[in-house]
Amino acid sequence: MKVGIVGTGLLGRAVAARLLRTGHTVTVYNRTKEKAAVLKDQGAKIADSPKKLAEVSDLVITIVRDSDAVESVSFGEDGIVHGRHDGLIVADMSTINPIASKRLAQKFEQYGIAMIDSPVMGGPPLAEKGGLVVMIGGKNDTYERCKQVFDSIGEKTFHVGPNGSAHSMKLALNLQISILALAISEGIILTKRSGLDPMLFFDVLNSTYFKTGMSLLKGPKMAKGNFEPSFFLKVMEKDLEEINQTAKEFGASLPMASVAMNLYKDAVEHGFGDIDYTGILAYLERVGKQTG
């Protein structure tokens, strides 16, 4: 399939690079053109607008900040719908409110365009290796038409239900990540204050049933103060806002999600937004020093 990617941030660039290496024709668009230009040397075509991108694509994948951004690149001036043609599919790989996703799918349907939600777990490094976990929401026959593309970037794919379902699942998973990062951060802080080496904390933790991918891969980096971003802290804060808004709309009570959102929001306001989400440790350590 000819694939168009709207949004070439960390994940968008990695997905595009993987698809190029697996033989797909890829066209990319980004509002900041410099972020898309780096893919030209890898064989990607650069489009001047989402409309132009859609005109030459069988599948358009949107990977942008939020539902407002999805709506803008989809239905705004020179948006995706203005480049519509028979058989066009749109897959939204952003992390957005599931209720907004359903509304967007209905709006696409009015233009005769099939839409699925396709958020992923794993981040840029796994995207480049084809090791993502992909979640699909929408009609199964639409997914089957572009399955080969998702098989190229994903190790495992789950079709979880109708439009919006995959975004609900993605938000639930990101909630686990945010709270786990907080728990690991506080474990490191307590270990340090006890006069122990935080690397010993991970040696013990990772020898138990309670080890996680984060404690194995991110934990030692956190202990050494390495917060090179694979997923920005400010984006996690945005996702926590989406989680809490979604919970409110669904009538769910998520007290820990609210606590986590406030902590990440404070971290962003104090200048920690452009480091990795595990940099919440650096913020908590600063707060601890100030309190101490």
Backbone as a ProteinNet text record, in pm:
[ID]
protein_1_A
[PRIMARY]
MKVGIVGTGLLGRAVAARLLRTGHTVTVYNRTKEKAAVLKDQGAKIADSPKKLAEVSDLVITIVRDSDAVESVSFGEDGIVHGRHDGLIVADMSTINPIASKRLAQKFEQYGIAMIDSPVMGGPPLAEKGGLVVMIGGKNDTYERCKQVFDSIGEKTFHVGPNGSAHSMKLALNLQISILALAISEGIILTKRSGLDPMLFFDVLNSTYFKTGMSLLKGPKMAKGNFEPSFFLKVMEKDLEEINQTAKEFGASLPMASVAMNLYKDAVEHGFGDIDYTGILAYLERVGKQTG
[TERTIARY]
82.8	0	86.2	32.7	95.6	48.6	143	110.6	149	57.8	86.8	90.2	185.6	195.9	190.1	88.7	71.8	119.1	232	291	418.3	532.7	661	741.6	676.7	747.6	828.5	861.6	944.9	885.5	756.3	692.2	667.9	620.1	591	713.7	828.5	952.7	991.9	977.3	1016.6	925.7	796	702	732.3	755.6	786.5	914.2	1016.8	1144.1	1126.4	1048.6	1023.4	948.9	848.1	771.3	856.2	943.2	1033.7	1126.8	1178	1270.6	1200.9	1069.8	995.7	928.2	971	930.8	806.5	752.5	633.7	669.9	579.4	590.2	531.9	610.4	569.1	578.2	469.4	465.9	439	510.5	495.3	461.3	392.6	362.7	378.8	439.8	446.8	434.4	362.7	343	475.8	570.9	707.9	785.6	812	864.5	999.1	1080.3	1213	1206.4	1100.8	1086.5	1055.6	997.9	968.7	1085.7	1165.5	1272.4	1375.5	1398.4	1498.5	1464.5	1335.5	1293	1313	1335.4	1354.2	1476.2	1582.9	1705.8	1686.1	1579.6	1551.3	1454.9	1410.5	1324.1	1181.1	1146.4	1008.8	984.1	860.4	817.6	759.1	778.3	730.5	611.2	500.2	380.7	370.2	311.2	294.3	172.2	82.4	-39.9	-97.3	-183.5	-252.6	-336.6	-391.7	-470.3	-384	-267.7	-178.6	-131.4	-106.8	-65	-174.6	-299	-410.9	-432.4	-410	-432.7	-346.8	-228.9	-135.1	-121.7	-212	-201.2	-324.3	-301.8	-412.5	-454.5	-354.5	-375.9	-306	-379.2	-320.3	-319.9	-202.4	-188.4	-162.6	-249	-229.3	-163.8	-55.6	16	45.1	-55.1	-44.4	-79.9	-76.2	-81	-213.1	-326.2	-454	-567	-692	-806.2	-826.9	-793.6	-804	-709.8	-589.7	-492.4	-538	-595.3	-649.2	-757.8	-847	-956.3	-902.3	-801.2	-745.4	-682.8	-598.2	-531.5	-628.3	-741.4	-838.2	-941.3	-995.6	-1109.3	-1083.5	-965.3	-932.5	-899.9	-859.4	-819.4	-703.3	-715.6	-615.7	-601.3	-711.5	-710.2	-724.4	-714	-717.1	-841.6	-956.4	-1081.5	-1085.8	-1008.9	-1007.9	-923	-852.8	-776.9	-837.2	-964.1	-1029.8	-1040.8	-1042.3	-1060.6	-1111.8	-1157.3	-1213.3	-1110.5	-1154.3	-1070.6	-980.7	-983.2	-895.9	-934.7	-833.6	-851.2	-768.3	-824.1	-750.7	-738.1	-617.4	-592.8	-529.9	-592.6	-540.2	-455.2	-324.7	-229.3	-194.4	-266.7	-248.2	-304.7	-285.8	-350	-452.8	-581.3	-686.9	-804.9	-895.4	-1019.7	-1101.8	-1147	-1222.8	-1355.8	-1415.6	-1541.9	-1517.1	-1408.5	-1370.3	-1338.6	-1276.2	-1242.1	-1367.9	-1469.5	-1595.4	-1656.7	-1651.5	-1707.9	-1631.3	-1499.2	-1417.6	-1447.8	-1465.9	-1497.7	-1630.8	-1728.5	-1858.5	-1846.8	-1761.6	-1742.8	-1672.1	-1573.5	-1506.6	-1605.6	-1694.3	-1792.2	-1879.4	-1907	-1986.8	-1916.2	-1784	-1705.5	-1675	-1730.4	-1706.8	-1570.5	-1512	-1378.5	-1389.6	-1329.6	-1328.5	-1217.2	-1249.4	-1149.1	-1141.5	-1020	-997.4	-906.6	-911.4	-810.9	-704.7	-579	-468.7	-354.1	-381.1	-271.6	-181.5	-59.9	38.8	105.8	165.1	249.6	388.5	492.2	627.8	723.6	676.3	762.1	850.9	926.4	1008.2	1106.8	1182.9	1280.1	1215.3	1100.9	1032.9	965.8	921.8	863.2	965.3	1089.2	1193.7	1228.2	1200.5	1228.4	1106	990.2	867.8	812.9	841.9	803	692	616	507.4	392.9	314.3	184	79.8	-0.7	-97.8	-238.5	-315.7	-456	-543.9	-644	-731.1	-873.5	-933.1	-1074.7	-1142.9	-1254.1	-1323.6	-1367.8	-1414.1	-1464.4	-1350.2	-1372.5	-1267	-1229.8	-1328.2	-1296.2	-1207.7	-1224.9	-1136.5	-995	-983.1	-850.7	-784.7	-861.6	-805.5	-747.4	-805.3	-756.5	-616.4	-582.2	-449.8	-366	-404.9	-338.1	-187.8	-149.4	-8.4	78.4	23	99.7	126.4	23.2	39.3	124.6	120.2	208.2	354.9	381.4	518.6	576.1	490.5	539.7	510.5	420.4	376.9	411.3	449.7	474	343.2	249.2	119.8	12.6	-103.7	-213.4	-339.9	-412	-538.9	-650.1	-752.3	-872.8	-965.4	-981.6	-1046.3	-1193.1	-1244.8	-1385.6	-1411.5	-1523.8	-1561.2	-1475	-1499.1	-1422.9	-1422.2	-1306.2	-1287.3	-1234.8	-1260.2	-1220.7	-1069.7	-995.9	-849.9	-792.6	-854.6	-807	-838.7	-951.6	-981.2	-874	-837.8	-735.3	-601.2	-566.8	-438.6	-430.3	-536.2	-535.4	-521.4	-588.8	-577.9	-435	-368.1	-229.5	-134.3	-154.9	-67.6	-83	-200.4	-219.5	-128.3	-116.7	-26.7	116.9	157.4	295.8	326.6	235.5	260.4	273.1	186.1	187.8	306.9	342.6	459.9	586.6	596	712.4	720.4	606	603.6	647.4	598.9	634.1	783.6	838.8	983	1062.7	1016.8	1085.2	1090.4	979.8	976.9	1058	1065.6	1152.6	1298.9	1338.9	1477	1505.4	1411.7	1430.9	1443.4	1355.3	1360.1	1490	1533	1658.6	1776.8	1782.1	1890.7	1890.4	1772.6	1763.6	1800.7	1788.5	1826.5	1975.3	2047.9	2190.9	2230.9	2136.7	2164	2182.6	2250.4	2272.1	2142.9	2085.6	1962.2	1978.5	2101.8	2123	2099.9	2128.7	2100.2	1949.8	1875.4	1729	1679	1738.3	1693.1	1743.3	1860.7	1907.8	1809.1	1760	1665.9	1528.8	1478.3	1345.5	1336.4	1439.9	1434.8	1462.8	1484.5	1497.1	1365.6	1264	1136	1025.3	911.6	789.6	745	787.2	738.5	821.9	918.5	995.4	903.9	939.2	863.5	961.7	909.5	993.4	1055	979.8	1031.6	1144.7	1128	1233.9	1360	1341.3	1455.8	1528.9	1453.9	1514.5	1530.9	1429	1434.1	1493.6	1470.7	1511.6	1657.9	1751.9	1892.7	1926.5	1862.1	1883.8	1832.8	1717.3	1662.3	1758.3	1812	1902.2	2027.8	2067.2	2185.8	2152.9	2024.4	1984.9	1980.9	1964.1	1957.4	1810.9	1766.6	1626.7	1615.4	1699.1	1689.4	1551	1478	1336.7	1310.5	1227.9	1164.7	1015.2	970.5	830.9	833.3	803.3	820.8	729.4	783.2	705.2	581.7	596.4	481.8	371.9	408.1	306.1	233.9	308.4	243.3	145.7	183.5	91.8	-34.8	-19.4	-136	-223.9	-160.7	-237.5	-312.5	-252.1	-321.4	-441.4	-432.6	-549.8	-659.2	-620.3	-717.3	-780.4	-697.6	-746.2	-850.2	-819.1	-912	-1039.2	-1028.3	-1147.3	-1234.7	-1170.7	-1244.6	-1314.1	-1244.1	-1304.7	-1427.8	-1417.9	-1530.6	-1649.3	-1621.4	-1729.3	-1793.1	-1714.7	-1766.6	-1822.7	-1812.1	-1862.4	-1776.9	-1646.3	-1554.8	-1475.5	-1446.7	-1364.9	-1224.2	-1125.2	-985.2	-898	-899.4	-826.8	-676.4	-614.4	-470.6	-437	-525.8	-504.6	-503.3	-587.7	-593.6	-464.6	-416.8	-292	-176.2	-169.5	-61.6	-66.1	-184.9	-198.1	-144.3	-177.1	-131.6	20	79.4	225.4	295.2	247	308.1	284.3	169.2	139.7	236	259	354.1	494.6	531	663.8	680.9	578	584	596.1	517.3	520.4	655.2	729.6	862	975.5	942	1045.3	1095.6	1023.2	1067.9	997.9	924.5	840.3	912.2	1034.6	1103.5	1201.6	1197.3	1276.7	1184.6	1240.4	1160.4	1059.7	947.4	844.6	898.1	1002.6	1061.6	1138.3	1155.4	1216.3	1128.5	1011	929.5	1011.7	1108.8	1201.1	1278.2	1329	1407.5	1322.3	1196.8	1107.1	1081.4	1052.2	1024.6	1146.2	1265.3	1387.2	1404.6	1372	1382.1	1282.5	1160.9	1059.2	1106	1166.4	1214.5	1324.1	1415.1	1522.2	1466.8	1367.8	1308.8	1234.2	1163.3	1090.2	1186.4	1295	1394	1462.8
-120.1	0	124.9	230.3	361.6	425.1	459	506.4	652.9	731.3	869.4	883.3	958.9	980.9	1130.1	1170.2	1310.6	1324.1	1392	1407.7	1327.1	1395.4	1323.9	1363.3	1349.6	1362.2	1235.5	1207.1	1091.2	961.9	939.4	815.5	816.8	928.9	936.8	909.7	966.2	942.5	795.2	734	593.8	502	529.8	449.4	464.4	586.5	610.3	537.8	545.1	479.8	328.8	270.2	126	87.5	163.1	130.9	145.2	242.6	258	138	91.7	-22.4	-152.5	-158.5	-280.8	-269.7	-173.3	-170.2	-91.3	-14.4	64.9	198.9	249.1	385.1	477.2	570.7	654	802.1	873.1	1018.6	1076.3	1183.1	1239.6	1388	1432	1574.5	1611.9	1724.7	1780.2	1931.7	1989.1	2134.5	2207.8	2159	2210	2126.1	2181	2102.7	2038.7	2102.7	2049.5	1909.9	1884.4	1754.7	1643.7	1680	1580.6	1562.6	1668.4	1666.8	1557.5	1522.8	1421.6	1287.1	1262.5	1135	1128.9	1243.9	1247.2	1166.5	1175.8	1102.1	951.2	910.2	767.1	715.9	806.6	764.6	811.2	885.6	933.6	1051.1	1062.9	1179.9	1280.2	1407.5	1512.5	1582	1587.6	1654.3	1793.8	1884.9	2023	2040.8	1943.4	1954.1	1815.1	1799.5	1671.2	1633.8	1732.8	1705.7	1638.4	1696.4	1640.3	1500.9	1482.1	1351.7	1248	1283.3	1189.6	1150.6	1243.7	1218	1104	1084.2	983.1	864	851.8	746.2	656.8	527.9	435.1	439.5	458	465.2	588.6	670.9	787.7	761.6	768.1	751	888.1	928.1	1054.8	1026.5	1099.7	1084.1	1225.1	1287.4	1426.6	1438.9	1560.8	1582.2	1542.1	1587.7	1567.7	1568.3	1556.1	1546.1	1673.7	1788.7	1914.3	1912	1859.1	1850.5	1750	1637.5	1540.7	1605.2	1679.4	1745.4	1847.2	1921.8	2025.6	1966.4	1863.2	1806.1	1724.9	1687.7	1606.5	1689.5	1793.4	1865.4	2013.8	2061.1	2201.7	2230.4	2354	2392.7	2304.7	2246.4	2152.4	2029	1991.6	1873.5	1744.7	1633.3	1500.1	1479.6	1522.4	1494.2	1559.9	1664.3	1733.2	1658.6	1555.5	1470.4	1330.9	1319.7	1188.5	1126	992	913.9	777.2	699.9	568	481.1	418.9	324.4	384.7	516.9	581.1	540	506.4	472.7	568.3	613.4	695	615.6	608	541.4	642.7	665.5	762.8	693.2	724	665.5	763	873	967.5	905.8	973.1	930.4	1035.8	1002.1	1101.6	1042.8	1130.2	1092.8	1001.1	884.8	792	847.9	935.8	996	1088	1163.1	1247.2	1160.7	1045.2	955.7	906.4	870.3	826.5	937	1058.4	1172.4	1194.8	1183.2	1201.3	1092.7	968.7	858.7	883.5	933.5	963.9	1075.8	1172.6	1284.4	1238.3	1151	1094.5	1016.2	944	862.9	948.8	1071	1162.5	1196.6	1183.3	1208.8	1080	968.1	840.8	781.8	820.2	772.1	682.7	564	472.9	512.3	512.9	547.8	439.7	410.4	325.2	398.6	362.1	412.9	304.8	347.3	250.1	292.2	332.3	368.8	248.9	277.5	170.7	182.4	73.9	70.4	26.7	91.3	48.8	161	269.3	384.2	370	477	481.2	366.7	325.6	217.6	88.6	53.8	-68.2	-48.8	74.4	101.5	73.8	115.8	96.5	-50.5	-132.8	-276	-356.9	-291.1	-363.9	-437.2	-387	-456.5	-392.5	-302.6	-236	-332.4	-296.9	-359.6	-260.8	-305.4	-219.3	-252.8	-149.3	-167.1	-105.1	-179.3	-133.1	-118	-2.6	20.5	59.2	-4.3	23.6	-105.3	-95.1	-212.3	-305.5	-434.7	-532.3	-540.1	-524.8	-534.6	-418.1	-300.2	-186.7	-218.1	-274.1	-312.7	-416.1	-515.6	-621.8	-567.6	-459.8	-401.8	-340.7	-298.8	-238.1	-314.2	-438.4	-520.5	-534.2	-549.3	-570.4	-454.4	-332.5	-216.9	-228	-261.6	-272.4	-393.3	-498	-612.7	-574.4	-472.8	-428.5	-355.1	-285.8	-208	-274.5	-372.7	-431.6	-578.6	-616.3	-757.5	-828.7	-752.9	-810.6	-703.5	-743.3	-649.4	-703.8	-615.4	-650.5	-566.8	-632.7	-560.2	-559.9	-443.5	-439.7	-400.5	-354.2	-317.3	-207.2	-137.4	-32.2	92.9	191.7	316.8	373.7	418.4	473.6	372.3	242.7	138.9	133.4	144.7	135.4	253.6	370.5	486.2	471.3	409.4	380.1	288.6	185.5	91.2	161.3	244	315.5	405	477	563.9	481.9	367.6	281.6	232.5	202.8	156.1	269.1	387.2	498.8	539.8	516.7	542.2	452.1	324.3	232.6	284.2	329.7	375	495.5	592.3	714.4	686.1	601	570.5	481.6	390.9	307	391.5	491.1	580.7	655.6	694.3	760.7	665.6	542.2	445	414.4	395.5	369.2	489.7	609.5	731.6	741	714	724.8	613	496.2	389.4	431.1	497.4	546.6	651	743.3	849.5	791.4	698	638.1	560.4	488.6	413.9	507.2	617.5	714	773.3	812.2	874.5	775.9	646.4	544	514.4	581.7	561.5	442.3	391.8	275.5	316.5	231	253.7	220.2	314.4	283.6	172.5	148.3	36.7	-96.3	-99.6	-219.1	-239.8	-129	-134.3	-209.5	-180.6	-247.1	-391.5	-417.8	-556.4	-643.7	-591.6	-668.7	-673.2	-555.4	-548.9	-639.7	-637.3	-714.6	-863.2	-901.5	-1043.1	-1098.5	-1014	-1053.9	-1058	-1106.6	-1112.6	-973.8	-869.9	-734.5	-656	-720	-651.4	-618.2	-514.8	-474.1	-436.6	-417.9	-368.1	-235.1	-151.2	-20.8	-33.8	-121.6	-136.3	-199.4	-280.9	-344.3	-249.5	-174.5	-94	52.9	109	252	276.8	183.7	203.6	241.3	163.2	199.2	335.6	372.9	505.6	613.9	588.5	684.1	703.4	593.5	600.6	681.6	682.2	756.5	896.9	934.5	1067.8	1084.9	975.3	979.3	982.7	1098.1	1114.6	1155.4	1093.4	1118.9	1074.6	1162.9	1133.3	1030	930.8	844.8	875.5	942.1	986.2	1105.1	1222.9	1344.9	1350	1403.5	1420.1	1506.5	1610.5	1698.6	1626.2	1524.9	1446.6	1353	1298	1216.2	1300.7	1424.3	1513.9	1537.1	1555.6	1573.4	1449.5	1331.3	1206.5	1189.5	1231.2	1222.7	1315.7	1428.8	1515.6	1445.4	1377.9	1301.8	1189.8	1121.7	1012.5	1063.2	1172.9	1225.1	1279.5	1342.1	1390.8	1273.6	1170.3	1051.8	984.7	973	913.4	992.1	1124.6	1210.1	1187.1	1178	1159.8	1021.6	920.9	786	762.3	862.3	848.2	759	753.5	669.2	754.4	696.8	763.8	705.8	791.4	747.4	840.3	823.3	916	919.2	804.1	803.9	874.8	865.1	936	1085.9	1131.8	1274.6	1320.4	1240.5	1273.3	1277.6	1175	1168.8	1289	1326.8	1441	1567.7	1590.3	1712.1	1714.2	1598	1591.7	1618.7	1555.5	1577.3	1720.6	1775.3	1913.4	2009	1987.1	2069.8	2057.2	1934	1912	1991	1989.8	2065.8	2214.7	2262.8	2405.2	2448.4	2354.1	2385.4	2352	2331.1	2319.1	2179.8	2075.4	1938.6	1872.5	1947.9	1889.8	1825.6	1871.4	1824.5	1712.2	1651	1531.5	1410.5	1293.4	1170.8	1173.4	1102.9	1100.4	1046.4	961	909.8	1019.1	1134.1	1248.8	1307.5	1248.6	1287.5	1268.1	1175	1156	1284.2	1348.2	1471.3	1579.7	1587.3	1686	1652.9	1527.7	1488.8	1511.3	1487.8	1511.5	1660.5	1744.3	1888.2	1931.9	1881.1	1915.8	1869.9	1750.9	1699.3	1784.9	1833.9	1920.4	2051.3	2106.4	2232.3	2215.3	2100.3	2073.6	2049.9	1974.1	1946.6	2072.5
0	0	0	-56.4	-47.6	81.9	169	303.1	318.4	373.7	408.6	559.3	610.7	755	781.9	857.8	897.3	1041.5	1058.5	1191	1202.3	1197.8	1201.5	1325.3	1440.9	1567.3	1591.3	1715.8	1746.7	1692.3	1719.7	1674.8	1524.9	1472.3	1329.7	1244	1284.4	1210	1214.2	1331	1345.5	1263.6	1264.5	1185.6	1037.3	993.9	853.2	812.4	896.1	864.7	852.3	941.5	937.4	810.3	774.6	654.7	528.5	526.2	412	400.8	514.1	511.4	473.3	492.4	458.2	322.2	241.9	102.4	68.1	162.2	133.7	70.6	-10.6	-61.1	44.7	94	207	170.1	196.2	182.8	320.5	355.8	490.4	483.1	588.5	603.5	749.8	773.5	907.9	897.9	992.9	991.4	993.4	1076.7	1075.1	974.4	858.9	747.3	776.2	861.4	889.9	952.2	1029.6	1095.4	995.9	882.4	779.2	684.4	666.9	566.8	592	718.9	751.8	689	660.7	603.2	452.6	391.9	246.3	205	284.4	254.2	265.5	337.8	352.7	245.9	159	48.3	55.5	159.3	171.4	77.5	32.9	-42.7	56.5	30.1	119.7	55.3	127.9	78.1	137.6	61	106.9	196.3	196.6	276.7	300	402.3	420.1	298.2	230.7	109.4	4.2	-25.9	-126.8	-86.4	41.8	92.6	70.6	103.1	88.3	-57.1	-148	-290.3	-343.1	-284.7	-335.5	-240.4	-142.5	-41.3	-40.7	-11.1	12.7	159.5	244.2	388.8	442.6	516.9	583.4	733.5	794.4	939.2	1000.8	1093.4	1164	1298.3	1327.4	1455.1	1505.3	1564.5	1607.9	1755.2	1806.8	1951.8	2016.9	1961.8	2028.8	1926.7	1977.6	1886.3	1806.2	1863.6	1787.5	1668.6	1689.2	1580.5	1474.6	1518.6	1422.8	1338.2	1404.3	1331.9	1233	1273.3	1187.5	1062.1	1076.9	959.8	874.8	932.7	860.3	784.5	850.3	795.1	770.2	807.4	786.1	641.1	616.4	481.6	435.5	316.6	263.8	351.3	419.9	504.8	426	496.1	435	349.8	398.9	327.6	190.1	171.6	41.4	-60.9	-15.3	-106.8	-115.7	-82.1	-77.1	-216.7	-216.2	-338.6	-297.2	-391.5	-361.6	-289.6	-181.6	-109	-3.2	12	111.2	253.2	332.6	474.7	558.2	669.5	766	895.6	949.9	1078.2	1172.9	1286.3	1381.4	1486.3	1485.6	1579.4	1692	1698.4	1808.7	1936.5	2048.8	2173.8	2208.8	2187.4	2204.9	2281	2317.3	2385.5	2294.8	2344.3	2260.3	2211.2	2288.9	2246.3	2126.7	2132.1	2018.5	1897.2	1918.5	1807.9	1737.1	1813	1752.4	1668.2	1720.2	1646.5	1516.7	1521.6	1401.8	1298.6	1343.6	1251.9	1181.2	1256.2	1196.3	1093.8	1123.2	1031.4	903.5	917.4	799.7	713.5	780.6	708.1	617.1	659.5	577.1	445.9	445.6	324.6	248.1	294.3	229	258.1	370.8	408.6	532.4	524.9	639.6	735.1	865.2	966	1072.9	1115.9	1231.8	1327.6	1457.6	1550.1	1565.4	1571.2	1571.2	1662.3	1787.9	1878.4	1906.1	1949.8	1968.2	2104.7	2145.3	2263.7	2220.2	2277.4	2249.5	2218	2159	2135.2	2012.8	1981.2	1859.5	1842.2	1945.5	1922.4	1872.8	1929	1885.3	1750.5	1722	1590.3	1481.2	1503.2	1402.9	1382.6	1483.4	1474	1434	1421.4	1392	1512.7	1631.6	1754.1	1833.8	1773.9	1845.8	1877	1976.6	2000	1948.3	1853.8	1787.2	1835.1	1865.2	1903.3	1795.1	1749.9	1642.3	1693.1	1663.7	1690.3	1560.4	1529.5	1404.2	1338.3	1214.7	1142.9	1106.3	1130	1105.3	958.1	868.4	726	680.8	744.3	714.2	759.3	878.4	929	839.3	794.3	711.5	582	530.5	405	419.3	541.5	560.8	663.7	691.3	792.1	765.7	639.6	606.6	651.9	652.5	698.6	848.5	924.5	1069.8	1108.2	1025.1	1049.3	1031	949.2	926.3	1045.9	1122.3	1236.2	1370.3	1370.2	1496.6	1510.2	1631.1	1662.1	1693.1	1748.8	1783.7	1767.3	1715	1694.7	1760	1827.7	1890.8	1828.9	1775.4	1733.9	1854.6	1917.2	2049.3	2045.4	1929.6	1924.9	1822.8	1837.4	1742.2	1758.2	1673.7	1679.8	1820.6	1863.6	1997.3	2096.8	2072.3	2168	2188.5	2079.4	2090.1	2167.3	2152.5	2228.5	2377.2	2409.8	2550.8	2609.3	2532.3	2578	2593.5	2497.7	2502.2	2625.5	2656.2	2774.2	2902.3	2907.6	3025.4	3043.6	2933.1	2939.9	2978.5	2921.4	2956.8	3103.1	3159.6	3302.6	3384.5	3343.8	3414.6	3409.1	3289.9	3270.8	3359.1	3361.7	3437.9	3587.5	3638.1	3781.5	3816.4	3725.2	3749.9	3754.3	3666.3	3668.5	3801.1	3855	3985.3	4096.5	4092.2	4196.2	4194.6	4075.6	4064.5	4112.1	4074.8	4118.5	4269.7	4335.3	4481.1	4545.7	4478.9	4528.7	4524.8	4417	4405.6	4513.1	4531.6	4630.8	4771.2	4805.8	4939.4	4959.7	4856	4864.6	4889.6	4813.3	4830.3	4969.7	5019	5150.9	5262	5232.4	5330.3	5327.7	5235.4	5225.6	5141.1	5059.7	4976.2	4830.4	4755.9	4613.1	4538.5	4462.8	4390.1	4286.7	4238	4146.8	4218.3	4348.5	4427.8	4439.6	4448.1	4448.7	4324.9	4209.3	4086.9	4079.4	4134.7	4138.9	4214.9	4327.1	4408.3	4340.9	4301.3	4239.1	4116.9	4033.2	3909.6	3930.8	4055.8	4090.8	4143.2	4147	4205.2	4099.7	4143.2	4062.3	4017.4	4088.8	4064.8	3963.4	3901.3	3797.1	3679.2	3606.4	3489	3377.8	3259.7	3151.4	3186.7	3258	3296.1	3397.7	3495.4	3596	3535.6	3431.7	3367.3	3272.7	3192.5	3086.3	3121.7	3183.9	3216.8	3355	3446.8	3585.1	3603.4	3549.8	3566.2	3507.7	3396.2	3338.3	3433.4	3495.1	3590.5	3707	3757.4	3872.1	3839.7	3711.1	3668.2	3618.6	3626.1	3582.3	3431.4	3358.1	3211.6	3169.1	3121.7	3082.3	2934.9	2851.8	2707.9	2661.3	2592.7	2567.9	2459.1	2492.8	2393.9	2392.1	2498	2510.9	2606.9	2555.4	2633.9	2756.4	2865.4	2987.3	2962.1	2879.8	2852.5	2776.3	2698.4	2627.6	2725	2820.2	2923.3	3003.3	3033.3	3105.5	3024.1	2892.8	2806	2808.3	2804.1	2805.9	2937.1	3047.5	3176.3	3180.9	3115.3	3103.5	3024.3	2915.7	2836	2918.8	2998.5	3082.8	3181.9	3248	3348.6	3285.6	3169.5	3100.9	3053.8	3002.3	2958.5	3076	3187.9	3307.3	3350.1	3345.8	3382.3	3289.8	3159.6	3062.5	3074.2	3116.5	3134.5	3275.5	3362.9	3498.7	3585.9	3558	3635	3733.9	3850.7	3951.2	3947.4	3915.2	3906.2	3990.9	4122.9	4209.6	4183.7	4154	4129.4	3998	3900.9	3774.4	3797	3887.4	3918.6	3988.4	4083	4152.6	4052.9	3967.1	3868.3	3774.5	3728.5	3638.8	3702.4	3828.3	3895.4	3911.3	3939.4	3953.2	3820.3	3714.4	3583.1	3534.7	3564.9	3526.6	3596.9	3726.7	3800.9	3742.1	3703.3	3645.5	3515.7	3431.5	3306	3335	3431.1	3464.9	3520.7	3577.1	3632.6	3535.5	3407.3	3305.1	3275	3316.1	3293.3	3174	3095.7	2991.7	2876.1	2845.7	2725.4	2750.8	2869.9	2896.2	2893.4	2908.6	2909.2	3024.2	3004.2	3109.1	3241.2	3236.4	3360.5	3434.7	3368.4	3434.8	3543.8	3564.1	3679.1	3807.1	3802.8	3915.7	3944.9	3840.5	3859.8	3924.3	3883.9	3943.8	4090.7	4120.9	4259.5	4348.3	4294.2	4372.6	4400.7	4302.8	4326.6	4434.2	4424.5	4526	4663.7	4670.1	4797	4857.2	4773.2	4822	4874.6	4802.4	4844.9	4977.1	4988.6	5112.7	5226.9	5196	5299.5	5347.4
[MASK]
++++++++++++++++++++++++++++++++++++++++++++++++++++++++++++++++++++++++++++++++++++++++++++++++++++++++++++++++++++++++++++++++++++++++++++++++++++++++++++++++++++++++++++++++++++++++++++++++++++++++++++++++++++++++++++++++++++++++++++++++++++++++++++++++++++++++++++++++++++++++++++++++++++

